[in-house]
Amino acid sequence: MLLIPCPYCGPRPELEFAYGGEAHRPRPADPAALSDEAWAAFLYERANPKGRHRERWRHVHGCGQFFNVLRDTVTDAILAAYPVGAPPQELNAGRERQERGA
């Protein structure tokens, strides 16, 4: 089971959280001006990288807050957790810690 470090409550089991999708994805400035294809792409197409990825999570069975996580999709290692509105974590953040096995 994945242990997710909520920035408000501390580490909790994955079962307490809901995945909220890709983090730091800006909404279109004028959604009404988008074609149906462009709007569908915004709503449904997401990055699915192998490696480090920024994600949004919500602590549903806890504080109820949304927050962002930097997670390696290969190892499931969580490298950083930070509040929504904080600057995006660098994709190489936590690399030394992960390589040391910490």
Residue pairs with C-beta under 8 A, 6 or more apart in sequence:
1 13
1 14
1 15
2 13
2 14
2 76
2 78
3 11
3 12
3 13
3 14
3 78
4 11
4 12
4 13
4 14
4 16
4 17
4 57
4 69
4 78
4 81
5 11
5 78
5 81
6 12
6 17
6 59
6 62
6 63
6 65
6 67
6 81
7 65
7 67
7 81
7 82
7 83
8 59
8 62
8 63
8 65
8 67
8 83
9 59
9 62
9 63
12 59
12 62
15 61
16 59
16 60
16 61
16 62
17 57
17 58
17 59
17 60
17 61
17 62
18 57
18 58
18 60
19 55
19 56
19 57
20 55
20 56
20 57
20 58
20 66
21 46
21 55
21 56
22 46
22 47
22 53
22 54
22 55
22 56
23 54
23 55
23 56
23 68
23 69
23 88
24 54
24 68
24 88
25 46
27 42
28 34
28 38
28 39
28 42
31 39
31 42
34 42
47 53
49 73
50 73
50 74
51 72
51 73
51 74
51 91
52 70
52 71
52 72
52 73
52 79
52 91
52 92
53 70
53 71
53 72
53 73
54 68
54 69
54 70
54 88
54 89
54 91
55 68
55 69
55 70
55 71
56 66
56 67
56 68
56 69
56 84
57 66
57 67
57 68
57 69
58 64
58 65
58 66
58 67
59 65
59 67
65 83
66 84
67 81
67 82
67 83
67 84
68 81
68 82
68 83
68 84
68 86
68 88
68 89
69 78
69 80
69 81
70 78
70 79
70 80
70 81
70 89
70 91
70 93
70 94
71 77
71 78
71 79
72 79
72 98
75 98
77 94
77 98
79 89
79 93
79 94
79 95
79 97
79 98
80 89
80 93
80 94
82 89
